[in-house]
Amino acid sequence: MPELPEVEIVKRSLKKKIKFKKIIKVTIRNRNLRFKLQKNFGKFLKNRFVKEVSRISKYLILELYNQKYCIIHLGMSGTIHLISKKKQNKFTNLSFYQSRTLPEKHNHVELLFSNFKIIYNDPRRFGYFKIINSQSELKEFFNRIGPEAISKDFNLDYLKKKLINKTKNIKNLLLDQNFVSGIGNIYANEILFYSKIHPKKKAFQINTSEMNKLVKFSRYVLQRAIRYGGSTIRDFMNTKGSIGRFQKEFKVYEREHEKCLRENCNGKIIKSFITNRSTFFCNSCQK
């Protein structure tokens, strides 16, 4: 699943290409995504200009004129491809994924612009689109999720209020988008390593020093991942058509049985499962 850094990379690519451009045609091949496409989806987008492309948490937002919006969530396997009109079925250098094959049966939504089109491809159909008719409706939609992990609202005071009496383990809490948004499994593992916190530690057991580390390293890990162009585990690519490089910086993720990379630590990386999610941590320095 694309996490905050990967969605940010996609946002930057889309913004460069579609900002101030007109959506000429909308082709819907399958309405049955995670949530069924709204009946007026095609008519809503057709002939509208894209005013801005932004991101909140793991959501892409196409801001149209007159306070209209289209929210895109990529789900587990959703990918966005940009195809030049002059080079039919060939990816431009702004394609976001390594695969150069695009099975048409998984092309669910196409947005046609003047000289290119954007294809939403999603084999598992866990992603979705949602049209929003006002700024207040947009605000209401995002009120249900927690503060972004890289925002100023995710701070020590917030953690002190939210962690008290919480019996959930800290890793599951970091993955709870209602608690803090934008962190997925990969980065939760990395953040906890940097913070020296065991992933199974109960939230109410986290002390003030550890809270400060969670705030600090959530920002550090996610912002660094963005600078490195995201993490390529399967097929993600960055804005220049190159694979993300942050996977080369992983300290624990997918490093089972390897030596801990922390200085003066002789521990090894352990893999376990927490709520069916692969979890990696050092058996020595994460307490």
PyRosetta script that sets phi, psi and omega in degrees:
from pyrosetta import init, pose_from_sequence

init()
pose = pose_from_sequence("MPELPEVEIVKRSLKKKIKFKKIIKVTIRNRNLRFKLQKNFGKFLKNRFVKEVSRISKYLILELYNQKYCIIHLGMSGTIHLISKKKQNKFTNLSFYQSRTLPEKHNHVELLFSNFKIIYNDPRRFGYFKIINSQSELKEFFNRIGPEAISKDFNLDYLKKKLINKTKNIKNLLLDQNFVSGIGNIYANEILFYSKIHPKKKAFQINTSEMNKLVKFSRYVLQRAIRYGGSTIRDFMNTKGSIGRFQKEFKVYEREHEKCLRENCNGKIIKSFITNRSTFFCNSCQK")
pose.set_psi(1, 129.6)
pose.set_omega(1, 175.7)
pose.set_phi(2, -61.5)
pose.set_psi(2, 131.4)
pose.set_omega(2, 178.1)
pose.set_phi(3, -103.0)
pose.set_psi(3, -175.8)
pose.set_omega(3, -173.5)
pose.set_phi(4, -50.2)
pose.set_psi(4, -48.2)
pose.set_omega(4, -178.8)
pose.set_phi(5, -60.7)
pose.set_psi(5, -41.5)
pose.set_omega(5, -178.8)
pose.set_phi(6, -68.1)
pose.set_psi(6, -39.8)
pose.set_omega(6, 178.3)
pose.set_phi(7, -66.5)
pose.set_psi(7, -34.9)
pose.set_omega(7, 176.2)
pose.set_phi(8, -63.0)
pose.set_psi(8, -40.3)
pose.set_omega(8, 178.6)
pose.set_phi(9, -64.6)
pose.set_psi(9, -44.0)
pose.set_omega(9, 177.9)
pose.set_phi(10, -62.2)
pose.set_psi(10, -42.6)
pose.set_omega(10, 179.1)
pose.set_phi(11, -57.3)
pose.set_psi(11, -45.4)
pose.set_omega(11, -178.4)
pose.set_phi(12, -63.4)
pose.set_psi(12, -38.8)
pose.set_omega(12, 178.6)
pose.set_phi(13, -66.4)
pose.set_psi(13, -46.5)
pose.set_omega(13, 179.6)
pose.set_phi(14, -62.1)
pose.set_psi(14, -42.2)
pose.set_omega(14, -178.1)
pose.set_phi(15, -58.9)
pose.set_psi(15, -43.0)
pose.set_omega(15, 179.7)
pose.set_phi(16, -61.8)
pose.set_psi(16, -32.2)
pose.set_omega(16, -171.7)
pose.set_phi(17, -95.6)
pose.set_psi(17, -39.2)
pose.set_omega(17, -169.1)
pose.set_phi(18, -109.8)
pose.set_psi(18, -7.8)
pose.set_omega(18, 179.9)
pose.set_phi(19, -60.5)
pose.set_psi(19, 130.8)
pose.set_omega(19, -178.5)
pose.set_phi(20, 70.3)
pose.set_psi(20, 10.6)
pose.set_omega(20, 179.0)
pose.set_phi(21, -97.3)
pose.set_psi(21, 153.9)
pose.set_omega(21, -177.3)
pose.set_phi(22, -96.4)
pose.set_psi(22, 133.1)
pose.set_omega(22, 173.8)
pose.set_phi(23, -81.7)
pose.set_psi(23, 110.4)
pose.set_omega(23, -174.6)
pose.set_phi(24, -82.8)
pose.set_psi(24, -38.1)
pose.set_omega(24, -174.9)
pose.set_phi(25, -149.7)
pose.set_psi(25, 145.8)
pose.set_omega(25, 176.1)
pose.set_phi(26, -121.2)
pose.set_psi(26, 123.1)
pose.set_omega(26, 178.0)
pose.set_phi(27, -111.5)
pose.set_psi(27, 122.7)
pose.set_omega(27, 178.8)
pose.set_phi(28, -109.7)
pose.set_psi(28, 117.0)
pose.set_omega(28, -179.8)
pose.set_phi(29, -99.5)
pose.set_psi(29, -23.7)
pose.set_omega(29, 178.8)
pose.set_phi(30, -154.2)
pose.set_psi(30, 116.2)
pose.set_omega(30, 179.4)
pose.set_phi(31, -81.4)
pose.set_psi(31, -17.1)
pose.set_omega(31, -170.8)
pose.set_phi(32, -87.6)
pose.set_psi(32, 73.2)
pose.set_omega(32, 173.5)
pose.set_phi(33, -91.1)
pose.set_psi(33, -157.9)
pose.set_omega(33, 179.4)
pose.set_phi(34, -55.4)
pose.set_psi(34, -44.7)
pose.set_omega(34, 169.9)
pose.set_phi(35, -120.6)
pose.set_psi(35, 134.6)
pose.set_omega(35, -176.3)
pose.set_phi(36, -59.4)
pose.set_psi(36, 135.4)
pose.set_omega(36, 178.6)
pose.set_phi(37, -57.3)
pose.set_psi(37, 138.5)
pose.set_omega(37, 178.6)
pose.set_phi(38, -61.4)
pose.set_psi(38, 147.5)
pose.set_omega(38, -173.7)
pose.set_phi(39, -58.1)
pose.set_psi(39, -35.8)
pose.set_omega(39, -176.9)
pose.set_phi(40, -95.6)
pose.set_psi(40, 18.2)
pose.set_omega(40, -174.5)
pose.set_phi(41, -56.3)
pose.set_psi(41, -51.5)
pose.set_omega(41, -177.7)
pose.set_phi(42, -62.9)
pose.set_psi(42, -47.5)
pose.set_omega(42, -179.6)
pose.set_phi(43, -64.8)
pose.set_psi(43, -34.1)
pose.set_omega(43, -179.2)
pose.set_phi(44, -62.3)
pose.set_psi(44, -41.8)
pose.set_omega(44, -175.2)
pose.set_phi(45, -87.5)
pose.set_psi(45, -29.7)
pose.set_omega(45, -174.3)
pose.set_phi(46, -59.9)
pose.set_psi(46, 134.1)
pose.set_omega(46, 177.4)
pose.set_phi(47, 67.9)
pose.set_psi(47, 14.6)
pose.set_omega(47, 175.2)
pose.set_phi(48, -96.4)
pose.set_psi(48, 148.7)
pose.set_omega(48, 176.0)
pose.set_phi(49, -95.0)
pose.set_psi(49, 142.8)
pose.set_omega(49, 176.9)
pose.set_phi(50, -84.9)
pose.set_psi(50, 114.6)
pose.set_omega(50, -178.9)
pose.set_phi(51, -81.2)
pose.set_psi(51, -38.3)
pose.set_omega(51, -176.9)
pose.set_phi(52, -158.3)
pose.set_psi(52, 154.1)
pose.set_omega(52, 172.9)
pose.set_phi(53, -122.3)
pose.set_psi(53, 122.7)
pose.set_omega(53, -177.7)
pose.set_phi(54, -134.6)
pose.set_psi(54, -178.4)
pose.set_omega(54, -179.0)
pose.set_phi(55, -144.8)
pose.set_psi(55, 137.8)
pose.set_omega(55, 167.7)
pose.set_phi(56, -128.7)
pose.set_psi(56, 122.1)
pose.set_omega(56, -177.0)
pose.set_phi(57, 55.9)
pose.set_psi(57, -123.1)
pose.set_omega(57, 179.9)
pose.set_phi(58, -100.2)
pose.set_psi(58, 15.2)
pose.set_omega(58, -177.6)
pose.set_phi(59, -103.4)
pose.set_psi(59, 134.8)
pose.set_omega(59, 169.2)
pose.set_phi(60, -89.6)
pose.set_psi(60, 142.4)
pose.set_omega(60, 179.5)
pose.set_phi(61, -127.9)
pose.set_psi(61, 118.5)
pose.set_omega(61, 170.9)
pose.set_phi(62, -92.9)
pose.set_psi(62, 112.2)
pose.set_omega(62, 177.4)
pose.set_phi(63, -91.0)
pose.set_psi(63, 122.5)
pose.set_omega(63, 178.5)
pose.set_phi(64, -100.7)
pose.set_psi(64, -179.2)
pose.set_omega(64, 178.4)
pose.set_phi(65, -81.5)
pose.set_psi(65, 162.7)
pose.set_omega(65, -179.4)
pose.set_phi(66, 64.3)
pose.set_psi(66, 34.6)
pose.set_omega(66, 176.4)
pose.set_phi(67, 56.4)
pose.set_psi(67, 45.9)
pose.set_omega(67, 173.3)
pose.set_phi(68, -113.1)
pose.set_psi(68, 147.5)
pose.set_omega(68, -174.4)
pose.set_phi(69, -141.7)
pose.set_psi(69, 155.4)
pose.set_omega(69, 170.5)
pose.set_phi(70, -129.7)
pose.set_psi(70, 118.4)
pose.set_omega(70, 179.3)
pose.set_phi(71, -94.6)
pose.set_psi(71, 137.2)
pose.set_omega(71, 178.2)
pose.set_phi(72, -125.6)
pose.set_psi(72, 126.4)
pose.set_omega(72, 172.7)
pose.set_phi(73, -118.3)
pose.set_psi(73, 127.3)
pose.set_omega(73, -173.6)
pose.set_phi(74, -80.0)
pose.set_psi(74, -11.5)
pose.set_omega(74, 177.8)
pose.set_phi(75, 63.6)
pose.set_psi(75, -143.1)
pose.set_omega(75, -178.2)
pose.set_phi(76, -85.0)
pose.set_psi(76, -40.2)
pose.set_omega(76, -171.2)
pose.set_phi(77, -130.6)
pose.set_psi(77, 11.3)
pose.set_omega(77, -179.3)
pose.set_phi(78, -70.5)
pose.set_psi(78, 136.6)
pose.set_omega(78, 178.4)
pose.set_phi(79, -135.4)
pose.set_psi(79, 148.2)
pose.set_omega(79, 178.3)
pose.set_phi(80, -112.8)
pose.set_psi(80, 129.5)
pose.set_omega(80, -178.8)
pose.set_phi(81, -123.0)
pose.set_psi(81, 138.1)
pose.set_omega(81, 178.6)
pose.set_phi(82, -109.9)
pose.set_psi(82, 121.9)
pose.set_omega(82, -175.1)
pose.set_phi(83, -121.7)
pose.set_psi(83, 128.8)
pose.set_omega(83, 179.1)
pose.set_phi(84, -70.1)
pose.set_psi(84, 137.1)
pose.set_omega(84, 178.5)
pose.set_phi(85, -67.5)
pose.set_psi(85, -30.2)
pose.set_omega(85, -178.6)
pose.set_phi(86, -75.8)
pose.set_psi(86, -20.4)
pose.set_omega(86, -179.4)
pose.set_phi(87, -123.4)
pose.set_psi(87, 76.9)
pose.set_omega(87, -175.5)
pose.set_phi(88, -54.2)
pose.set_psi(88, 131.8)
pose.set_omega(88, 176.9)
pose.set_phi(89, 63.5)
pose.set_psi(89, 17.1)
pose.set_omega(89, 174.8)
pose.set_phi(90, -116.0)
pose.set_psi(90, 136.2)
pose.set_omega(90, -177.8)
pose.set_phi(91, -78.1)
pose.set_psi(91, 141.4)
pose.set_omega(91, 174.4)
pose.set_phi(92, -81.2)
pose.set_psi(92, 177.2)
pose.set_omega(92, 179.2)
pose.set_phi(93, -73.8)
pose.set_psi(93, 1.7)
pose.set_omega(93, 175.5)
pose.set_phi(94, -102.1)
pose.set_psi(94, 9.0)
pose.set_omega(94, 175.1)
pose.set_phi(95, -60.4)
pose.set_psi(95, 147.9)
pose.set_omega(95, -174.2)
pose.set_phi(96, -101.0)
pose.set_psi(96, 1.4)
pose.set_omega(96, -172.6)
pose.set_phi(97, -138.3)
pose.set_psi(97, 148.9)
pose.set_omega(97, -175.4)
pose.set_phi(98, -68.2)
pose.set_psi(98, -36.9)
pose.set_omega(98, -176.0)
pose.set_phi(99, -60.6)
pose.set_psi(99, 129.3)
pose.set_omega(99, 178.7)
pose.set_phi(100, -100.7)
pose.set_psi(100, 8.9)
pose.set_omega(100, 174.1)
pose.set_phi(101, -111.5)
pose.set_psi(101, 141.1)
pose.set_omega(101, -176.6)
pose.set_phi(102, -135.3)
pose.set_psi(102, 90.3)
pose.set_omega(102, -178.7)
pose.set_phi(103, -55.9)
pose.set_psi(103, 119.6)
pose.set_omega(103, -174.3)
pose.set_phi(104, -61.4)
pose.set_psi(104, -27.5)
pose.set_omega(104, -177.4)
pose.set_phi(105, -65.4)
pose.set_psi(105, -17.2)
pose.set_omega(105, 178.8)
pose.set_phi(106, -103.0)
pose.set_psi(106, 4.2)
pose.set_omega(106, 175.2)
pose.set_phi(107, -83.3)
pose.set_psi(107, 101.8)
pose.set_omega(107, -171.9)
pose.set_phi(108, -95.6)
pose.set_psi(108, -33.5)
pose.set_omega(108, -178.5)
pose.set_phi(109, -138.3)
pose.set_psi(109, 135.4)
pose.set_omega(109, 176.1)
pose.set_phi(110, -127.7)
pose.set_psi(110, 132.3)
pose.set_omega(110, 174.8)
pose.set_phi(111, -112.5)
pose.set_psi(111, 117.6)
pose.set_omega(111, -177.8)
pose.set_phi(112, -96.7)
pose.set_psi(112, 127.1)
pose.set_omega(112, 173.5)
pose.set_phi(113, -109.5)
pose.set_psi(113, -170.5)
pose.set_omega(113, -172.2)
pose.set_phi(114, -65.1)
pose.set_psi(114, -42.8)
pose.set_omega(114, -177.3)
pose.set_phi(115, -131.4)
pose.set_psi(115, 18.7)
pose.set_omega(115, 176.2)
pose.set_phi(116, -161.7)
pose.set_psi(116, 168.5)
pose.set_omega(116, 174.7)
pose.set_phi(117, -137.9)
pose.set_psi(117, 154.7)
pose.set_omega(117, 177.2)
pose.set_phi(118, -111.2)
pose.set_psi(118, 129.3)
pose.set_omega(118, -179.5)
pose.set_phi(119, -113.4)
pose.set_psi(119, 130.7)
pose.set_omega(119, 172.3)
pose.set_phi(120, -99.2)
pose.set_psi(120, 115.5)
pose.set_omega(120, -177.3)
pose.set_phi(121, -115.0)
pose.set_psi(121, 131.1)
pose.set_omega(121, -175.0)
pose.set_phi(122, -154.1)
pose.set_psi(122, 93.5)
pose.set_omega(122, -178.6)
pose.set_phi(123, -58.2)
pose.set_psi(123, -39.6)
pose.set_omega(123, -175.3)
pose.set_phi(124, -91.2)
pose.set_psi(124, -12.0)
pose.set_omega(124, 176.5)
pose.set_phi(125, 56.3)
pose.set_psi(125, 40.2)
pose.set_omega(125, 175.5)
pose.set_phi(126, -93.5)
pose.set_psi(126, -11.2)
pose.set_omega(126, 177.6)
pose.set_phi(127, -83.5)
pose.set_psi(127, 174.4)
pose.set_omega(127, 178.9)
pose.set_phi(128, -162.2)
pose.set_psi(128, 163.8)
pose.set_omega(128, 174.5)
pose.set_phi(129, -117.5)
pose.set_psi(129, 148.2)
pose.set_omega(129, 175.5)
pose.set_phi(130, -144.3)
pose.set_psi(130, 128.4)
pose.set_omega(130, 176.7)
pose.set_phi(131, -91.7)
pose.set_psi(131, 140.7)
pose.set_omega(131, -176.0)
pose.set_phi(132, -124.0)
pose.set_psi(132, 133.9)
pose.set_omega(132, -171.4)
pose.set_phi(133, -100.7)
pose.set_psi(133, -2.5)
pose.set_omega(133, -179.9)
pose.set_phi(134, -160.8)
pose.set_psi(134, 162.3)
pose.set_omega(134, 178.3)
pose.set_phi(135, -66.5)
pose.set_psi(135, -35.7)
pose.set_omega(135, 179.2)
pose.set_phi(136, -66.9)
pose.set_psi(136, -37.6)
pose.set_omega(136, 177.5)
pose.set_phi(137, -66.7)
pose.set_psi(137, -37.4)
pose.set_omega(137, 177.3)
pose.set_phi(138, -63.8)
pose.set_psi(138, -44.8)
pose.set_omega(138, 179.4)
pose.set_phi(139, -62.2)
pose.set_psi(139, -42.1)
pose.set_omega(139, 179.2)
pose.set_phi(140, -62.5)
pose.set_psi(140, -39.5)
pose.set_omega(140, 179.6)
pose.set_phi(141, -60.1)
pose.set_psi(141, -43.3)
pose.set_omega(141, -175.5)
pose.set_phi(142, -88.3)
pose.set_psi(142, -6.7)
pose.set_omega(142, 176.2)
pose.set_phi(143, -65.6)
pose.set_psi(143, -20.3)
pose.set_omega(143, -175.2)
pose.set_phi(144, -81.9)
pose.set_psi(144, -11.7)
pose.set_omega(144, 179.9)
pose.set_phi(145, -104.5)
pose.set_psi(145, 159.6)
pose.set_omega(145, -179.2)
pose.set_phi(146, -76.0)
pose.set_psi(146, 174.3)
pose.set_omega(146, 178.8)
pose.set_phi(147, -64.4)
pose.set_psi(147, 150.1)
pose.set_omega(147, 176.1)
pose.set_phi(148, -63.9)
pose.set_psi(148, 145.4)
pose.set_omega(148, -178.3)
pose.set_phi(149, -65.8)
pose.set_psi(149, -19.5)
pose.set_omega(149, 179.7)
pose.set_phi(150, -101.6)
pose.set_psi(150, 6.5)
pose.set_omega(150, -177.7)
pose.set_phi(151, -92.3)
pose.set_psi(151, 163.0)
pose.set_omega(151, 178.7)
pose.set_phi(152, -68.9)
pose.set_psi(152, -19.6)
pose.set_omega(152, -179.5)
pose.set_phi(153, -73.4)
pose.set_psi(153, -19.0)
pose.set_omega(153, 175.6)
pose.set_phi(154, -91.3)
pose.set_psi(154, 92.8)
pose.set_omega(154, -172.0)
pose.set_phi(155, -140.4)
pose.set_psi(155, -176.9)
pose.set_omega(155, -176.5)
pose.set_phi(156, -61.2)
pose.set_psi(156, -45.0)
pose.set_omega(156, -179.5)
pose.set_phi(157, -60.3)
pose.set_psi(157, -40.9)
pose.set_omega(157, 179.1)
pose.set_phi(158, -62.1)
pose.set_psi(158, -44.7)
pose.set_omega(158, -178.8)
pose.set_phi(159, -66.7)
pose.set_psi(159, -38.5)
pose.set_omega(159, 179.0)
pose.set_phi(160, -60.1)
pose.set_psi(160, -38.9)
pose.set_omega(160, 180.0)
pose.set_phi(161, -73.1)
pose.set_psi(161, -37.8)
pose.set_omega(161, -170.9)
pose.set_phi(162, -88.0)
pose.set_psi(162, -27.4)
pose.set_omega(162, -174.6)
pose.set_phi(163, -86.2)
pose.set_psi(163, -20.0)
pose.set_omega(163, -177.1)
pose.set_phi(164, -60.9)
pose.set_psi(164, 130.0)
pose.set_omega(164, 178.5)
pose.set_phi(165, 67.3)
pose.set_psi(165, 7.2)
pose.set_omega(165, 178.1)
pose.set_phi(166, -80.5)
pose.set_psi(166, 120.9)
pose.set_omega(166, -178.8)
pose.set_phi(167, -93.4)
pose.set_psi(167, -8.1)
pose.set_omega(167, 178.1)
pose.set_phi(168, -66.2)
pose.set_psi(168, 144.8)
pose.set_omega(168, 177.3)
pose.set_phi(169, -68.7)
pose.set_psi(169, 154.5)
pose.set_omega(169, -170.7)
pose.set_phi(170, -65.6)
pose.set_psi(170, -32.5)
pose.set_omega(170, 179.9)
pose.set_phi(171, -66.5)
pose.set_psi(171, -46.6)
pose.set_omega(171, 178.1)
pose.set_phi(172, -60.7)
pose.set_psi(172, -34.2)
pose.set_omega(172, 179.6)
pose.set_phi(173, -67.8)
pose.set_psi(173, -39.3)
pose.set_omega(173, 177.5)
pose.set_phi(174, -64.4)
pose.set_psi(174, -27.3)
pose.set_omega(174, 179.5)
pose.set_phi(175, -85.8)
pose.set_psi(175, -9.9)
pose.set_omega(175, -179.8)
pose.set_phi(176, -79.6)
pose.set_psi(176, 108.4)
pose.set_omega(176, -175.4)
pose.set_phi(177, -67.4)
pose.set_psi(177, -16.0)
pose.set_omega(177, 174.9)
pose.set_phi(178, -78.5)
pose.set_psi(178, -21.5)
pose.set_omega(178, 178.2)
pose.set_phi(179, -88.1)
pose.set_psi(179, -53.3)
pose.set_omega(179, 176.2)
pose.set_phi(180, -147.7)
pose.set_psi(180, 134.9)
pose.set_omega(180, -173.3)
pose.set_phi(181, -104.3)
pose.set_psi(181, 147.5)
pose.set_omega(181, 174.0)
pose.set_phi(182, 106.8)
pose.set_psi(182, -16.5)
pose.set_omega(182, -178.5)
pose.set_phi(183, -93.1)
pose.set_psi(183, 128.2)
pose.set_omega(183, 174.2)
pose.set_phi(184, -113.0)
pose.set_psi(184, -169.1)
pose.set_omega(184, -171.6)
pose.set_phi(185, -62.3)
pose.set_psi(185, -44.0)
pose.set_omega(185, -178.3)
pose.set_phi(186, -57.4)
pose.set_psi(186, -53.9)
pose.set_omega(186, -172.2)
pose.set_phi(187, -76.0)
pose.set_psi(187, -25.9)
pose.set_omega(187, 174.4)
pose.set_phi(188, -61.5)
pose.set_psi(188, -42.7)
pose.set_omega(188, 177.2)
pose.set_phi(189, -59.6)
pose.set_psi(189, -45.5)
pose.set_omega(189, -176.8)
pose.set_phi(190, -69.2)
pose.set_psi(190, -41.6)
pose.set_omega(190, 179.9)
pose.set_phi(191, -61.7)
pose.set_psi(191, -42.9)
pose.set_omega(191, -179.6)
pose.set_phi(192, -67.9)
pose.set_psi(192, -33.0)
pose.set_omega(192, 175.9)
pose.set_phi(193, -63.6)
pose.set_psi(193, -51.9)
pose.set_omega(193, -179.6)
pose.set_phi(194, -59.4)
pose.set_psi(194, -32.9)
pose.set_omega(194, -178.2)
pose.set_phi(195, -82.9)
pose.set_psi(195, -6.4)
pose.set_omega(195, -178.6)
pose.set_phi(196, 60.1)
pose.set_psi(196, 38.8)
pose.set_omega(196, -178.7)
pose.set_phi(197, -115.5)
pose.set_psi(197, 131.8)
pose.set_omega(197, 177.0)
pose.set_phi(198, -69.6)
pose.set_psi(198, 133.8)
pose.set_omega(198, -176.1)
pose.set_phi(199, -62.4)
pose.set_psi(199, -22.7)
pose.set_omega(199, -179.3)
pose.set_phi(200, -91.7)
pose.set_psi(200, 1.0)
pose.set_omega(200, 179.9)
pose.set_phi(201, -64.8)
pose.set_psi(201, 135.5)
pose.set_omega(201, -179.3)
pose.set_phi(202, -67.9)
pose.set_psi(202, 143.3)
pose.set_omega(202, -175.9)
pose.set_phi(203, -59.1)
pose.set_psi(203, -39.4)
pose.set_omega(203, -177.5)
pose.set_phi(204, -69.4)
pose.set_psi(204, -13.5)
pose.set_omega(204, 178.9)
pose.set_phi(205, -87.3)
pose.set_psi(205, -7.1)
pose.set_omega(205, -179.2)
pose.set_phi(206, -72.2)
pose.set_psi(206, 123.4)
pose.set_omega(206, -179.2)
pose.set_phi(207, -87.8)
pose.set_psi(207, 175.9)
pose.set_omega(207, -175.1)
pose.set_phi(208, -61.2)
pose.set_psi(208, -41.5)
pose.set_omega(208, 178.6)
pose.set_phi(209, -60.5)
pose.set_psi(209, -42.1)
pose.set_omega(209, 179.4)
pose.set_phi(210, -69.1)
pose.set_psi(210, -34.8)
pose.set_omega(210, 176.1)
pose.set_phi(211, -61.2)
pose.set_psi(211, -44.5)
pose.set_omega(211, 178.2)
pose.set_phi(212, -60.2)
pose.set_psi(212, -38.4)
pose.set_omega(212, 178.5)
pose.set_phi(213, -67.1)
pose.set_psi(213, -39.8)
pose.set_omega(213, 178.7)
pose.set_phi(214, -60.9)
pose.set_psi(214, -43.1)
pose.set_omega(214, 178.1)
pose.set_phi(215, -63.8)
pose.set_psi(215, -49.9)
pose.set_omega(215, -176.8)
pose.set_phi(216, -61.2)
pose.set_psi(216, -48.8)
pose.set_omega(216, -172.6)
pose.set_phi(217, -83.5)
pose.set_psi(217, -19.0)
pose.set_omega(217, 170.9)
pose.set_phi(218, -62.6)
pose.set_psi(218, -46.4)
pose.set_omega(218, 178.2)
pose.set_phi(219, -65.7)
pose.set_psi(219, -45.0)
pose.set_omega(219, -177.0)
pose.set_phi(220, -59.7)
pose.set_psi(220, -50.6)
pose.set_omega(220, -176.2)
pose.set_phi(221, -65.5)
pose.set_psi(221, -47.5)
pose.set_omega(221, -176.6)
pose.set_phi(222, -68.0)
pose.set_psi(222, -42.4)
pose.set_omega(222, 179.6)
pose.set_phi(223, -68.3)
pose.set_psi(223, -35.4)
pose.set_omega(223, 176.9)
pose.set_phi(224, -68.1)
pose.set_psi(224, -39.5)
pose.set_omega(224, 177.7)
pose.set_phi(225, -61.6)
pose.set_psi(225, -39.1)
pose.set_omega(225, 177.2)
pose.set_phi(226, -62.9)
pose.set_psi(226, -45.0)
pose.set_omega(226, 179.8)
pose.set_phi(227, -61.1)
pose.set_psi(227, -32.5)
pose.set_omega(227, -179.7)
pose.set_phi(228, -86.0)
pose.set_psi(228, 3.8)
pose.set_omega(228, 177.1)
pose.set_phi(229, 82.4)
pose.set_psi(229, 20.3)
pose.set_omega(229, -179.9)
pose.set_phi(230, 87.4)
pose.set_psi(230, -176.6)
pose.set_omega(230, -179.6)
pose.set_phi(231, -114.5)
pose.set_psi(231, 126.4)
pose.set_omega(231, 176.6)
pose.set_phi(232, -98.8)
pose.set_psi(232, 103.8)
pose.set_omega(232, 175.5)
pose.set_phi(233, -96.9)
pose.set_psi(233, -40.4)
pose.set_omega(233, 178.1)
pose.set_phi(234, -121.0)
pose.set_psi(234, -66.2)
pose.set_omega(234, -173.0)
pose.set_phi(235, -144.6)
pose.set_psi(235, 16.2)
pose.set_omega(235, -177.7)
pose.set_phi(236, -72.0)
pose.set_psi(236, 140.3)
pose.set_omega(236, 174.7)
pose.set_phi(237, -128.8)
pose.set_psi(237, 156.3)
pose.set_omega(237, -178.4)
pose.set_phi(238, -92.7)
pose.set_psi(238, -169.0)
pose.set_omega(238, -171.8)
pose.set_phi(239, -66.0)
pose.set_psi(239, -22.3)
pose.set_omega(239, -177.9)
pose.set_phi(240, -96.3)
pose.set_psi(240, 9.8)
pose.set_omega(240, -179.4)
pose.set_phi(241, 80.0)
pose.set_psi(241, 14.8)
pose.set_omega(241, 179.3)
pose.set_phi(242, -107.4)
pose.set_psi(242, 156.2)
pose.set_omega(242, 179.2)
pose.set_phi(243, -69.9)
pose.set_psi(243, 151.3)
pose.set_omega(243, 173.7)
pose.set_phi(244, -63.9)
pose.set_psi(244, 155.4)
pose.set_omega(244, -174.7)
pose.set_phi(245, -116.3)
pose.set_psi(245, -1.6)
pose.set_omega(245, -173.7)
pose.set_phi(246, -69.9)
pose.set_psi(246, -22.5)
pose.set_omega(246, 178.7)
pose.set_phi(247, -60.5)
pose.set_psi(247, -23.3)
pose.set_omega(247, 177.4)
pose.set_phi(248, -74.8)
pose.set_psi(248, -11.9)
pose.set_omega(248, -178.7)
pose.set_phi(249, -101.3)
pose.set_psi(249, 0.2)
pose.set_omega(249, -178.3)
pose.set_phi(250, -58.0)
pose.set_psi(250, 135.0)
pose.set_omega(250, 176.5)
pose.set_phi(251, -95.3)
pose.set_psi(251, -31.7)
pose.set_omega(251, -179.0)
pose.set_phi(252, -130.8)
pose.set_psi(252, -35.5)
pose.set_omega(252, -172.5)
pose.set_phi(253, -60.4)
pose.set_psi(253, 127.5)
pose.set_omega(253, -179.1)
pose.set_phi(254, 59.4)
pose.set_psi(254, 30.8)
pose.set_omega(254, 179.5)
pose.set_phi(255, -119.5)
pose.set_psi(255, 33.5)
pose.set_omega(255, -178.7)
pose.set_phi(256, -53.4)
pose.set_psi(256, 134.9)
pose.set_omega(256, 178.0)
pose.set_phi(257, 74.6)
pose.set_psi(257, -5.6)
pose.set_omega(257, -179.8)
pose.set_phi(258, -84.2)
pose.set_psi(258, 161.0)
pose.set_omega(258, -178.7)
pose.set_phi(259, -70.4)
pose.set_psi(259, 142.8)
pose.set_omega(259, 176.1)
pose.set_phi(260, -62.3)
pose.set_psi(260, 138.7)
pose.set_omega(260, -177.4)
pose.set_phi(261, -90.2)
pose.set_psi(261, -0.8)
pose.set_omega(261, 178.2)
pose.set_phi(262, -73.6)
pose.set_psi(262, 137.4)
pose.set_omega(262, -178.4)
pose.set_phi(263, -60.4)
pose.set_psi(263, 134.9)
pose.set_omega(263, 178.3)
pose.set_phi(264, 67.3)
pose.set_psi(264, 17.4)
pose.set_omega(264, 175.0)
pose.set_phi(265, -109.2)
pose.set_psi(265, 131.4)
pose.set_omega(265, -179.8)
pose.set_phi(266, -104.2)
pose.set_psi(266, 13.6)
pose.set_omega(266, -178.4)
pose.set_phi(267, -74.3)
pose.set_psi(267, 172.0)
pose.set_omega(267, 176.3)
pose.set_phi(268, -123.6)
pose.set_psi(268, 157.1)
pose.set_omega(268, -178.4)
pose.set_phi(269, -82.6)
pose.set_psi(269, 127.3)
pose.set_omega(269, -179.9)
pose.set_phi(270, -105.1)
pose.set_psi(270, 143.6)
pose.set_omega(270, 173.2)
pose.set_phi(271, -112.7)
pose.set_psi(271, 131.3)
pose.set_omega(271, 173.8)
pose.set_phi(272, -141.5)
pose.set_psi(272, -177.4)
pose.set_omega(272, 179.3)
pose.set_phi(273, -124.5)
pose.set_psi(273, 129.0)
pose.set_omega(273, 175.4)
pose.set_phi(274, -120.0)
pose.set_psi(274, 115.4)
pose.set_omega(274, -175.7)
pose.set_phi(275, 51.0)
pose.set_psi(275, 47.2)
pose.set_omega(275, 176.5)
pose.set_phi(276, 64.9)
pose.set_psi(276, 15.0)
pose.set_omega(276, 176.7)
pose.set_phi(277, -108.4)
pose.set_psi(277, 131.5)
pose.set_omega(277, 178.9)
pose.set_phi(278, -62.1)
pose.set_psi(278, 131.9)
pose.set_omega(278, -174.3)
pose.set_phi(279, -130.5)
pose.set_psi(279, 131.1)
pose.set_omega(279, -176.9)
pose.set_phi(280, -123.5)
pose.set_psi(280, 135.1)
pose.set_omega(280, -180.0)
pose.set_phi(281, -159.0)
pose.set_psi(281, 160.4)
pose.set_omega(281, 176.5)
pose.set_phi(282, -83.8)
pose.set_psi(282, 133.0)
pose.set_omega(282, -177.2)
pose.set_phi(283, -79.1)
pose.set_psi(283, 1.0)
pose.set_omega(283, -178.1)
pose.set_phi(284, -116.6)
pose.set_psi(284, -50.1)
pose.set_omega(284, -171.0)
pose.set_phi(285, -96.8)
pose.set_psi(285, -6.5)
pose.set_omega(285, 176.3)
pose.set_phi(286, -100.9)
pose.set_psi(286, 113.3)
pose.set_omega(286, -172.8)
pose.set_phi(287, -108.8)
pose.dump_pdb("model.pdb")
